[in-house]
Structures are given as structure tokens and as C-alpha cells.
Amino acid sequence: MAIVKNKENIGMLFVFRLVFWFFFKTFLFFMLVIEGFMLIFGSIIVIIEHLFLFVMRIFVI
């Protein structure tokens, strides 16, 4: 790491870090939200599949 003596460079570095952290946090949040939606959607699909198999078994037997 180079020692930064200029105050503008320190400010730019701080802003860059702030923006980077903001994007990183929002990205993680969106990943969590998408993962949650996928889990809910997957469980709904599994329930529908189980009901469908149950109904098919009733009709077959």
C-alpha cells in the first residue's frame, strides 16, 4: 500500500470504499431475498407435486 499524503486521494478512497460497501451490502441483501423467494417457490412446487402424486395414486388404485 502506498502512503497517501494528499487529502483528495484519501477522500476519494473513502468515497470508493463507502460505495463499494453499499453495493456489497445491497448485493448480499438481494441474494438473500432471491434465495428466500426460491426456497418458498421450491417448497410450493414440492407441495403441489406431492398433492399431484397423491391424487394420481388415488385415481390409479
mmCIF file as Biopython writes it, N, C-alpha, C and O atoms, coordinates in Angstrom:
data_model
#
loop_
_atom_site.group_PDB
_atom_site.id
_atom_site.type_symbol
_atom_site.label_atom_id
_atom_site.label_alt_id
_atom_site.label_comp_id
_atom_site.label_asym_id
_atom_site.label_entity_id
_atom_site.label_seq_id
_atom_site.pdbx_PDB_ins_code
_atom_site.Cartn_x
_atom_site.Cartn_y
_atom_site.Cartn_z
_atom_site.occupancy
_atom_site.B_iso_or_equiv
_atom_site.auth_seq_id
_atom_site.auth_asym_id
_atom_site.pdbx_PDB_model_num
ATOM 1   N N  . MET A ? 1  ? 0.851   -1.207  0.000   1.0 0.0 1  A 1 
ATOM 2   C CA . MET A ? 1  ? 0.000   0.000   0.000   1.0 0.0 1  A 1 
ATOM 3   C C  . MET A ? 1  ? 0.878   1.245   0.000   1.0 0.0 1  A 1 
ATOM 4   O O  . MET A ? 1  ? 1.780   1.378   0.826   1.0 0.0 1  A 1 
ATOM 5   N N  . ALA A ? 2  ? 0.614   2.136   -0.910  1.0 0.0 2  A 1 
ATOM 6   C CA . ALA A ? 2  ? 1.349   3.400   -0.969  1.0 0.0 2  A 1 
ATOM 7   C C  . ALA A ? 2  ? 0.787   4.361   0.075   1.0 0.0 2  A 1 
ATOM 8   O O  . ALA A ? 2  ? -0.423  4.435   0.285   1.0 0.0 2  A 1 
ATOM 9   N N  . ILE A ? 3  ? 1.686   5.091   0.720   1.0 0.0 3  A 1 
ATOM 10  C CA . ILE A ? 3  ? 1.241   6.068   1.728   1.0 0.0 3  A 1 
ATOM 11  C C  . ILE A ? 3  ? 0.639   7.262   0.996   1.0 0.0 3  A 1 
ATOM 12  O O  . ILE A ? 3  ? 1.307   7.902   0.184   1.0 0.0 3  A 1 
ATOM 13  N N  . VAL A ? 4  ? -0.612  7.555   1.285   1.0 0.0 4  A 1 
ATOM 14  C CA . VAL A ? 4  ? -1.319  8.643   0.602   1.0 0.0 4  A 1 
ATOM 15  C C  . VAL A ? 4  ? -1.139  9.914   1.416   1.0 0.0 4  A 1 
ATOM 16  O O  . VAL A ? 4  ? -1.583  9.999   2.561   1.0 0.0 4  A 1 
ATOM 17  N N  . LYS A ? 5  ? -0.473  10.916  0.805   1.0 0.0 5  A 1 
ATOM 18  C CA . LYS A ? 5  ? -0.241  12.182  1.506   1.0 0.0 5  A 1 
ATOM 19  C C  . LYS A ? 5  ? -1.276  13.227  1.119   1.0 0.0 5  A 1 
ATOM 20  O O  . LYS A ? 5  ? -1.470  14.208  1.836   1.0 0.0 5  A 1 
ATOM 21  N N  . ASN A ? 6  ? -1.942  13.020  -0.015  1.0 0.0 6  A 1 
ATOM 22  C CA . ASN A ? 6  ? -2.914  14.014  -0.489  1.0 0.0 6  A 1 
ATOM 23  C C  . ASN A ? 6  ? -4.256  13.766  0.184   1.0 0.0 6  A 1 
ATOM 24  O O  . ASN A ? 6  ? -4.673  12.619  0.343   1.0 0.0 6  A 1 
ATOM 25  N N  . LYS A ? 7  ? -4.934  14.844  0.580   1.0 0.0 7  A 1 
ATOM 26  C CA . LYS A ? 7  ? -6.227  14.673  1.250   1.0 0.0 7  A 1 
ATOM 27  C C  . LYS A ? 7  ? -7.322  14.306  0.249   1.0 0.0 7  A 1 
ATOM 28  O O  . LYS A ? 7  ? -8.272  13.608  0.604   1.0 0.0 7  A 1 
ATOM 29  N N  . GLU A ? 8  ? -7.202  14.768  -0.999  1.0 0.0 8  A 1 
ATOM 30  C CA . GLU A ? 8  ? -8.209  14.426  -2.009  1.0 0.0 8  A 1 
ATOM 31  C C  . GLU A ? 8  ? -8.197  12.919  -2.263  1.0 0.0 8  A 1 
ATOM 32  O O  . GLU A ? 8  ? -9.251  12.300  -2.410  1.0 0.0 8  A 1 
ATOM 33  N N  . ASN A ? 9  ? -7.004  12.335  -2.313  1.0 0.0 9  A 1 
ATOM 34  C CA . ASN A ? 9  ? -6.916  10.895  -2.544  1.0 0.0 9  A 1 
ATOM 35  C C  . ASN A ? 9  ? -7.561  10.130  -1.396  1.0 0.0 9  A 1 
ATOM 36  O O  . ASN A ? 9  ? -8.241  9.129   -1.619  1.0 0.0 9  A 1 
ATOM 37  N N  . ILE A ? 10 ? -7.349  10.602  -0.159  1.0 0.0 10 A 1 
ATOM 38  C CA . ILE A ? 10 ? -7.968  9.949   0.997   1.0 0.0 10 A 1 
ATOM 39  C C  . ILE A ? 10 ? -9.490  10.047  0.885   1.0 0.0 10 A 1 
ATOM 40  O O  . ILE A ? 10 ? -10.198 9.074   1.145   1.0 0.0 10 A 1 
ATOM 41  N N  . GLY A ? 11 ? -9.991  11.227  0.497   1.0 0.0 11 A 1 
ATOM 42  C CA . GLY A ? 11 ? -11.435 11.411  0.337   1.0 0.0 11 A 1 
ATOM 43  C C  . GLY A ? 11 ? -11.990 10.492  -0.735  1.0 0.0 11 A 1 
ATOM 44  O O  . GLY A ? 11 ? -13.029 9.858   -0.550  1.0 0.0 11 A 1 
ATOM 45  N N  . MET A ? 12 ? -11.276 10.425  -1.877  1.0 0.0 12 A 1 
ATOM 46  C CA . MET A ? 12 ? -11.726 9.549   -2.955  1.0 0.0 12 A 1 
ATOM 47  C C  . MET A ? 12 ? -11.718 8.092   -2.505  1.0 0.0 12 A 1 
ATOM 48  O O  . MET A ? 12 ? -12.634 7.335   -2.826  1.0 0.0 12 A 1 
ATOM 49  N N  . LEU A ? 13 ? -10.679 7.699   -1.758  1.0 0.0 13 A 1 
ATOM 50  C CA . LEU A ? 13 ? -10.596 6.334   -1.258  1.0 0.0 13 A 1 
ATOM 51  C C  . LEU A ? 13 ? -11.764 6.047   -0.327  1.0 0.0 13 A 1 
ATOM 52  O O  . LEU A ? 13 ? -12.372 4.979   -0.393  1.0 0.0 13 A 1 
ATOM 53  N N  . PHE A ? 14 ? -12.077 7.016   0.550   1.0 0.0 14 A 1 
ATOM 54  C CA . PHE A ? 14 ? -13.186 6.837   1.495   1.0 0.0 14 A 1 
ATOM 55  C C  . PHE A ? 14 ? -14.509 6.693   0.742   1.0 0.0 14 A 1 
ATOM 56  O O  . PHE A ? 14 ? -15.311 5.812   1.052   1.0 0.0 14 A 1 
ATOM 57  N N  . VAL A ? 15 ? -14.734 7.563   -0.249  1.0 0.0 15 A 1 
ATOM 58  C CA . VAL A ? 15 ? -15.975 7.500   -1.037  1.0 0.0 15 A 1 
ATOM 59  C C  . VAL A ? 15 ? -16.049 6.173   -1.781  1.0 0.0 15 A 1 
ATOM 60  O O  . VAL A ? 15 ? -17.102 5.538   -1.836  1.0 0.0 15 A 1 
ATOM 61  N N  . PHE A ? 16 ? -14.911 5.758   -2.356  1.0 0.0 16 A 1 
ATOM 62  C CA . PHE A ? 16 ? -14.879 4.495   -3.094  1.0 0.0 16 A 1 
ATOM 63  C C  . PHE A ? 16 ? -15.221 3.332   -2.170  1.0 0.0 16 A 1 
ATOM 64  O O  . PHE A ? 16 ? -15.989 2.443   -2.536  1.0 0.0 16 A 1 
ATOM 65  N N  . ARG A ? 17 ? -14.636 3.345   -0.955  1.0 0.0 17 A 1 
ATOM 66  C CA . ARG A ? 17 ? -14.924 2.280   -0.002  1.0 0.0 17 A 1 
ATOM 67  C C  . ARG A ? 17 ? -16.381 2.306   0.417   1.0 0.0 17 A 1 
ATOM 68  O O  . ARG A ? 17 ? -17.010 1.256   0.549   1.0 0.0 17 A 1 
ATOM 69  N N  . LEU A ? 18 ? -16.928 3.511   0.628   1.0 0.0 18 A 1 
ATOM 70  C CA . LEU A ? 18 ? -18.332 3.644   1.025   1.0 0.0 18 A 1 
ATOM 71  C C  . LEU A ? 18 ? -19.245 3.071   -0.062  1.0 0.0 18 A 1 
ATOM 72  O O  . LEU A ? 18 ? -20.155 2.294   0.226   1.0 0.0 18 A 1 
ATOM 73  N N  . VAL A ? 19 ? -18.988 3.466   -1.321  1.0 0.0 19 A 1 
ATOM 74  C CA . VAL A ? 19 ? -19.809 2.985   -2.440  1.0 0.0 19 A 1 
ATOM 75  C C  . VAL A ? 19 ? -19.671 1.475   -2.583  1.0 0.0 19 A 1 
ATOM 76  O O  . VAL A ? 19 ? -20.651 0.766   -2.815  1.0 0.0 19 A 1 
ATOM 77  N N  . PHE A ? 20 ? -18.417 0.988   -2.439  1.0 0.0 20 A 1 
ATOM 78  C CA . PHE A ? 20 ? -18.182 -0.447  -2.566  1.0 0.0 20 A 1 
ATOM 79  C C  . PHE A ? 20 ? -18.957 -1.205  -1.499  1.0 0.0 20 A 1 
ATOM 80  O O  . PHE A ? 20 ? -19.607 -2.206  -1.802  1.0 0.0 20 A 1 
ATOM 81  N N  . TRP A ? 21 ? -18.896 -0.733  -0.228  1.0 0.0 21 A 1 
ATOM 82  C CA . TRP A ? 21 ? -19.618 -1.410  0.849   1.0 0.0 21 A 1 
ATOM 83  C C  . TRP A ? 21 ? -21.122 -1.350  0.611   1.0 0.0 21 A 1 
ATOM 84  O O  . TRP A ? 21 ? -21.833 -2.325  0.854   1.0 0.0 21 A 1 
ATOM 85  N N  . PHE A ? 22 ? -21.613 -0.185  0.126   1.0 0.0 22 A 1 
ATOM 86  C CA . PHE A ? 22 ? -23.048 -0.042  -0.140  1.0 0.0 22 A 1 
ATOM 87  C C  . PHE A ? 22 ? -23.510 -1.064  -1.174  1.0 0.0 22 A 1 
ATOM 88  O O  . PHE A ? 22 ? -24.512 -1.753  -0.985  1.0 0.0 22 A 1 
ATOM 89  N N  . PHE A ? 23 ? -22.743 -1.148  -2.290  1.0 0.0 23 A 1 
ATOM 90  C CA . PHE A ? 23 ? -23.119 -2.102  -3.337  1.0 0.0 23 A 1 
ATOM 91  C C  . PHE A ? 23 ? -23.005 -3.537  -2.834  1.0 0.0 23 A 1 
ATOM 92  O O  . PHE A ? 23 ? -23.826 -4.391  -3.166  1.0 0.0 23 A 1 
ATOM 93  N N  . PHE A ? 24 ? -21.959 -3.794  -2.016  1.0 0.0 24 A 1 
ATOM 94  C CA . PHE A ? 24 ? -21.751 -5.142  -1.490  1.0 0.0 24 A 1 
ATOM 95  C C  . PHE A ? 24 ? -22.910 -5.554  -0.594  1.0 0.0 24 A 1 
ATOM 96  O O  . PHE A ? 24 ? -23.420 -6.669  -0.701  1.0 0.0 24 A 1 
ATOM 97  N N  . LYS A ? 25 ? -23.331 -4.636  0.305   1.0 0.0 25 A 1 
ATOM 98  C CA . LYS A ? 25 ? -24.424 -4.953  1.225   1.0 0.0 25 A 1 
ATOM 99  C C  . LYS A ? 25 ? -25.736 -5.150  0.457   1.0 0.0 25 A 1 
ATOM 100 O O  . LYS A ? 25 ? -26.476 -6.097  0.724   1.0 0.0 25 A 1 
ATOM 101 N N  . THR A ? 26 ? -26.025 -4.254  -0.497  1.0 0.0 26 A 1 
ATOM 102 C CA . THR A ? 26 ? -27.271 -4.394  -1.259  1.0 0.0 26 A 1 
ATOM 103 C C  . THR A ? 26 ? -27.250 -5.687  -2.069  1.0 0.0 26 A 1 
ATOM 104 O O  . THR A ? 26 ? -28.275 -6.357  -2.198  1.0 0.0 26 A 1 
ATOM 105 N N  . PHE A ? 27 ? -26.068 -6.044  -2.623  1.0 0.0 27 A 1 
ATOM 106 C CA . PHE A ? 27 ? -25.948 -7.285  -3.394  1.0 0.0 27 A 1 
ATOM 107 C C  . PHE A ? 27 ? -26.239 -8.486  -2.501  1.0 0.0 27 A 1 
ATOM 108 O O  . PHE A ? 27 ? -26.974 -9.394  -2.891  1.0 0.0 27 A 1 
ATOM 109 N N  . LEU A ? 28 ? -25.649 -8.488  -1.283  1.0 0.0 28 A 1 
ATOM 110 C CA . LEU A ? 28 ? -25.895 -9.594  -0.354  1.0 0.0 28 A 1 
ATOM 111 C C  . LEU A ? 28 ? -27.371 -9.646  0.024   1.0 0.0 28 A 1 
ATOM 112 O O  . LEU A ? 28 ? -27.959 -10.724 0.100   1.0 0.0 28 A 1 
ATOM 113 N N  . PHE A ? 29 ? -27.977 -8.461  0.265   1.0 0.0 29 A 1 
ATOM 114 C CA . PHE A ? 29 ? -29.390 -8.414  0.646   1.0 0.0 29 A 1 
ATOM 115 C C  . PHE A ? 29 ? -30.265 -8.984  -0.466  1.0 0.0 29 A 1 
ATOM 116 O O  . PHE A ? 29 ? -31.176 -9.770  -0.208  1.0 0.0 29 A 1 
ATOM 117 N N  . PHE A ? 30 ? -29.976 -8.576  -1.724  1.0 0.0 30 A 1 
ATOM 118 C CA . PHE A ? 30 ? -30.769 -9.084  -2.849  1.0 0.0 30 A 1 
ATOM 119 C C  . PHE A ? 30 ? -30.570 -10.585 -3.021  1.0 0.0 30 A 1 
ATOM 120 O O  . PHE A ? 30 ? -31.513 -11.302 -3.355  1.0 0.0 30 A 1 
ATOM 121 N N  . MET A ? 31 ? -29.335 -11.069 -2.791  1.0 0.0 31 A 1 
ATOM 122 C CA . MET A ? 31 ? -29.089 -12.512 -2.880  1.0 0.0 31 A 1 
ATOM 123 C C  . MET A ? 31 ? -29.921 -13.254 -1.842  1.0 0.0 31 A 1 
ATOM 124 O O  . MET A ? 31 ? -30.497 -14.301 -2.135  1.0 0.0 31 A 1 
ATOM 125 N N  . LEU A ? 32 ? -29.984 -12.701 -0.611  1.0 0.0 32 A 1 
ATOM 126 C CA . LEU A ? 32 ? -30.774 -13.336 0.444   1.0 0.0 32 A 1 
ATOM 127 C C  . LEU A ? 32 ? -32.254 -13.340 0.071   1.0 0.0 32 A 1 
ATOM 128 O O  . LEU A ? 32 ? -32.942 -14.344 0.255   1.0 0.0 32 A 1 
ATOM 129 N N  . VAL A ? 33 ? -32.748 -12.202 -0.461  1.0 0.0 33 A 1 
ATOM 130 C CA . VAL A ? 33 ? -34.166 -12.108 -0.835  1.0 0.0 33 A 1 
ATOM 131 C C  . VAL A ? 33 ? -34.487 -13.119 -1.938  1.0 0.0 33 A 1 
ATOM 132 O O  . VAL A ? 33 ? -35.492 -13.827 -1.871  1.0 0.0 33 A 1 
ATOM 133 N N  . ILE A ? 34 ? -33.611 -13.178 -2.961  1.0 0.0 34 A 1 
ATOM 134 C CA . ILE A ? 34 ? -33.840 -14.109 -4.076  1.0 0.0 34 A 1 
ATOM 135 C C  . ILE A ? 34 ? -33.804 -15.545 -3.570  1.0 0.0 34 A 1 
ATOM 136 O O  . ILE A ? 34 ? -34.603 -16.384 -3.989  1.0 0.0 34 A 1 
ATOM 137 N N  . GLU A ? 35 ? -32.850 -15.824 -2.645  1.0 0.0 35 A 1 
ATOM 138 C CA . GLU A ? 35 ? -32.755 -17.180 -2.104  1.0 0.0 35 A 1 
ATOM 139 C C  . GLU A ? 35 ? -34.018 -17.525 -1.319  1.0 0.0 35 A 1 
ATOM 140 O O  . GLU A ? 35 ? -34.520 -18.646 -1.409  1.0 0.0 35 A 1 
ATOM 141 N N  . GLY A ? 36 ? -34.532 -16.567 -0.554  1.0 0.0 36 A 1 
ATOM 142 C CA . GLY A ? 36 ? -35.765 -16.805 0.195   1.0 0.0 36 A 1 
ATOM 143 C C  . GLY A ? 36 ? -36.940 -17.078 -0.731  1.0 0.0 36 A 1 
ATOM 144 O O  . GLY A ? 36 ? -37.723 -17.999 -0.501  1.0 0.0 36 A 1 
ATOM 145 N N  . PHE A ? 37 ? -37.059 -16.259 -1.796  1.0 0.0 37 A 1 
ATOM 146 C CA . PHE A ? 37 ? -38.145 -16.477 -2.754  1.0 0.0 37 A 1 
ATOM 147 C C  . PHE A ? 37 ? -38.023 -17.848 -3.407  1.0 0.0 37 A 1 
ATOM 148 O O  . PHE A ? 37 ? -39.020 -18.542 -3.604  1.0 0.0 37 A 1 
ATOM 149 N N  . MET A ? 38 ? -36.778 -18.237 -3.746  1.0 0.0 38 A 1 
ATOM 150 C CA . MET A ? 38 ? -36.574 -19.539 -4.383  1.0 0.0 38 A 1 
ATOM 151 C C  . MET A ? 38 ? -36.950 -20.665 -3.434  1.0 0.0 38 A 1 
ATOM 152 O O  . MET A ? 38 ? -37.528 -21.668 -3.854  1.0 0.0 38 A 1 
ATOM 153 N N  . LEU A ? 39 ? -36.617 -20.501 -2.134  1.0 0.0 39 A 1 
ATOM 154 C CA . LEU A ? 39 ? -36.977 -21.530 -1.149  1.0 0.0 39 A 1 
ATOM 155 C C  . LEU A ? 39 ? -38.490 -21.654 -1.037  1.0 0.0 39 A 1 
ATOM 156 O O  . LEU A ? 39 ? -39.026 -22.762 -1.041  1.0 0.0 39 A 1 
ATOM 157 N N  . ILE A ? 40 ? -39.192 -20.500 -0.935  1.0 0.0 40 A 1 
ATOM 158 C CA . ILE A ? 40 ? -40.657 -20.526 -0.813  1.0 0.0 40 A 1 
ATOM 159 C C  . ILE A ? 40 ? -41.267 -21.154 -2.064  1.0 0.0 40 A 1 
ATOM 160 O O  . ILE A ? 40 ? -42.148 -22.010 -1.977  1.0 0.0 40 A 1 
ATOM 161 N N  . PHE A ? 41 ? -40.779 -20.709 -3.249  1.0 0.0 41 A 1 
ATOM 162 C CA . PHE A ? 41 ? -41.307 -21.216 -4.515  1.0 0.0 41 A 1 
ATOM 163 C C  . PHE A ? 41 ? -41.057 -22.716 -4.645  1.0 0.0 41 A 1 
ATOM 164 O O  . PHE A ? 41 ? -41.933 -23.463 -5.080  1.0 0.0 41 A 1 
ATOM 165 N N  . GLY A ? 42 ? -39.837 -23.156 -4.258  1.0 0.0 42 A 1 
ATOM 166 C CA . GLY A ? 42 ? -39.499 -24.574 -4.335  1.0 0.0 42 A 1 
ATOM 167 C C  . GLY A ? 42 ? -40.366 -25.409 -3.417  1.0 0.0 42 A 1 
ATOM 168 O O  . GLY A ? 42 ? -40.797 -26.500 -3.791  1.0 0.0 42 A 1 
ATOM 169 N N  . SER A ? 43 ? -40.630 -24.903 -2.200  1.0 0.0 43 A 1 
ATOM 170 C CA . SER A ? 43 ? -41.476 -25.662 -1.271  1.0 0.0 43 A 1 
ATOM 171 C C  . SER A ? 43 ? -42.903 -25.754 -1.811  1.0 0.0 43 A 1 
ATOM 172 O O  . SER A ? 43 ? -43.552 -26.792 -1.679  1.0 0.0 43 A 1 
ATOM 173 N N  . ILE A ? 44 ? -43.396 -24.660 -2.426  1.0 0.0 44 A 1 
ATOM 174 C CA . ILE A ? 44 ? -44.751 -24.686 -3.010  1.0 0.0 44 A 1 
ATOM 175 C C  . ILE A ? 44 ? -44.802 -25.725 -4.137  1.0 0.0 44 A 1 
ATOM 176 O O  . ILE A ? 44 ? -45.761 -26.490 -4.241  1.0 0.0 44 A 1 
ATOM 177 N N  . ILE A ? 45 ? -43.755 -25.745 -4.984  1.0 0.0 45 A 1 
ATOM 178 C CA . ILE A ? 45 ? -43.718 -26.714 -6.090  1.0 0.0 45 A 1 
ATOM 179 C C  . ILE A ? 45 ? -43.699 -28.134 -5.542  1.0 0.0 45 A 1 
ATOM 180 O O  . ILE A ? 45 ? -44.375 -29.013 -6.075  1.0 0.0 45 A 1 
ATOM 181 N N  . VAL A ? 46 ? -42.919 -28.368 -4.463  1.0 0.0 46 A 1 
ATOM 182 C CA . VAL A ? 46 ? -42.844 -29.713 -3.869  1.0 0.0 46 A 1 
ATOM 183 C C  . VAL A ? 46 ? -44.202 -30.120 -3.314  1.0 0.0 46 A 1 
ATOM 184 O O  . VAL A ? 46 ? -44.623 -31.264 -3.481  1.0 0.0 46 A 1 
ATOM 185 N N  . ILE A ? 47 ? -44.899 -29.179 -2.646  1.0 0.0 47 A 1 
ATOM 186 C CA . ILE A ? 47 ? -46.228 -29.490 -2.088  1.0 0.0 47 A 1 
ATOM 187 C C  . ILE A ? 47 ? -47.196 -29.849 -3.218  1.0 0.0 47 A 1 
ATOM 188 O O  . ILE A ? 47 ? -47.944 -30.821 -3.112  1.0 0.0 47 A 1 
ATOM 189 N N  . ILE A ? 48 ? -47.180 -29.057 -4.307  1.0 0.0 48 A 1 
ATOM 190 C CA . ILE A ? 48 ? -48.077 -29.332 -5.442  1.0 0.0 48 A 1 
ATOM 191 C C  . ILE A ? 48 ? -47.755 -30.696 -6.043  1.0 0.0 48 A 1 
ATOM 192 O O  . ILE A ? 48 ? -48.650 -31.460 -6.402  1.0 0.0 48 A 1 
ATOM 193 N N  . GLU A ? 49 ? -46.437 -30.991 -6.146  1.0 0.0 49 A 1 
ATOM 194 C CA . GLU A ? 49 ? -46.032 -32.284 -6.712  1.0 0.0 49 A 1 
ATOM 195 C C  . GLU A ? 49 ? -46.521 -33.433 -5.836  1.0 0.0 49 A 1 
ATOM 196 O O  . GLU A ? 49 ? -47.001 -34.443 -6.349  1.0 0.0 49 A 1 
ATOM 197 N N  . HIS A ? 50 ? -46.402 -33.283 -4.516  1.0 0.0 50 A 1 
ATOM 198 C CA . HIS A ? 50 ? -46.869 -34.332 -3.606  1.0 0.0 50 A 1 
ATOM 199 C C  . HIS A ? 50 ? -48.381 -34.518 -3.711  1.0 0.0 50 A 1 
ATOM 200 O O  . HIS A ? 50 ? -48.870 -35.648 -3.740  1.0 0.0 50 A 1 
ATOM 201 N N  . LEU A ? 51 ? -49.123 -33.402 -3.769  1.0 0.0 51 A 1 
ATOM 202 C CA . LEU A ? 51 ? -50.581 -33.498 -3.918  1.0 0.0 51 A 1 
ATOM 203 C C  . LEU A ? 51 ? -50.937 -34.194 -5.233  1.0 0.0 51 A 1 
ATOM 204 O O  . LEU A ? 51 ? -51.827 -35.043 -5.276  1.0 0.0 51 A 1 
ATOM 205 N N  . PHE A ? 52 ? -50.223 -33.818 -6.311  1.0 0.0 52 A 1 
ATOM 206 C CA . PHE A ? 52 ? -50.488 -34.417 -7.616  1.0 0.0 52 A 1 
ATOM 207 C C  . PHE A ? 52 ? -50.240 -35.922 -7.584  1.0 0.0 52 A 1 
ATOM 208 O O  . PHE A ? 52 ? -51.044 -36.702 -8.094  1.0 0.0 52 A 1 
ATOM 209 N N  . LEU A ? 53 ? -49.109 -36.330 -6.974  1.0 0.0 53 A 1 
ATOM 210 C CA . LEU A ? 53 ? -48.802 -37.762 -6.879  1.0 0.0 53 A 1 
ATOM 211 C C  . LEU A ? 53 ? -49.847 -38.477 -6.032  1.0 0.0 53 A 1 
ATOM 212 O O  . LEU A ? 53 ? -50.253 -39.592 -6.358  1.0 0.0 53 A 1 
ATOM 213 N N  . PHE A ? 54 ? -50.287 -37.838 -4.940  1.0 0.0 54 A 1 
ATOM 214 C CA . PHE A ? 54 ? -51.295 -38.436 -4.067  1.0 0.0 54 A 1 
ATOM 215 C C  . PHE A ? 54 ? -52.603 -38.652 -4.833  1.0 0.0 54 A 1 
ATOM 216 O O  . PHE A ? 54 ? -53.210 -39.720 -4.749  1.0 0.0 54 A 1 
ATOM 217 N N  . VAL A ? 55 ? -53.032 -37.623 -5.587  1.0 0.0 55 A 1 
ATOM 218 C CA . VAL A ? 55 ? -54.278 -37.722 -6.364  1.0 0.0 55 A 1 
ATOM 219 C C  . VAL A ? 55 ? -54.147 -38.797 -7.435  1.0 0.0 55 A 1 
ATOM 220 O O  . VAL A ? 55 ? -55.073 -39.579 -7.651  1.0 0.0 55 A 1 
ATOM 221 N N  . MET A ? 56 ? -52.980 -38.837 -8.118  1.0 0.0 56 A 1 
ATOM 222 C CA . MET A ? 56 ? -52.763 -39.858 -9.152  1.0 0.0 56 A 1 
ATOM 223 C C  . MET A ? 56 ? -52.821 -41.256 -8.549  1.0 0.0 56 A 1 
ATOM 224 O O  . MET A ? 56 ? -53.377 -42.174 -9.152  1.0 0.0 56 A 1 
ATOM 225 N N  . ARG A ? 57 ? -52.244 -41.418 -7.353  1.0 0.0 57 A 1 
ATOM 226 C CA . ARG A ? 57 ? -52.262 -42.727 -6.701  1.0 0.0 57 A 1 
ATOM 227 C C  . ARG A ? 57 ? -53.704 -43.127 -6.378  1.0 0.0 57 A 1 
ATOM 228 O O  . ARG A ? 57 ? -54.088 -44.283 -6.555  1.0 0.0 57 A 1 
ATOM 229 N N  . ILE A ? 58 ? -54.500 -42.157 -5.900  1.0 0.0 58 A 1 
ATOM 230 C CA . ILE A ? 58 ? -55.909 -42.451 -5.582  1.0 0.0 58 A 1 
ATOM 231 C C  . ILE A ? 58 ? -56.644 -42.885 -6.855  1.0 0.0 58 A 1 
ATOM 232 O O  . ILE A ? 58 ? -57.407 -43.850 -6.845  1.0 0.0 58 A 1 
ATOM 233 N N  . PHE A ? 59 ? -56.398 -42.147 -7.965  1.0 0.0 59 A 1 
ATOM 234 C CA . PHE A ? 59 ? -57.100 -42.474 -9.207  1.0 0.0 59 A 1 
ATOM 235 C C  . PHE A ? 59 ? -56.638 -43.808 -9.767  1.0 0.0 59 A 1 
ATOM 236 O O  . PHE A ? 59 ? -57.440 -44.559 -10.322 1.0 0.0 59 A 1 
ATOM 237 N N  . VAL A ? 60 ? -55.347 -44.113 -9.629  1.0 0.0 60 A 1 
ATOM 238 C CA . VAL A ? 60 ? -54.818 -45.368 -10.187 1.0 0.0 60 A 1 
ATOM 239 C C  . VAL A ? 60 ? -55.343 -46.549 -9.396  1.0 0.0 60 A 1 
ATOM 240 O O  . VAL A ? 60 ? -55.738 -47.560 -9.977  1.0 0.0 60 A 1 
ATOM 241 N N  . ILE A ? 61 ? -55.351 -46.429 -8.047  1.0 0.0 61 A 1 
ATOM 242 C CA . ILE A ? 61 ? -55.777 -47.564 -7.218  1.0 0.0 61 A 1 
ATOM 243 C C  . ILE A ? 61 ? -57.299 -47.687 -7.213  1.0 0.0 61 A 1 
ATOM 244 O O  . ILE A ? 61 ? -57.844 -48.584 -6.570  1.0 0.0 61 A 1 
#
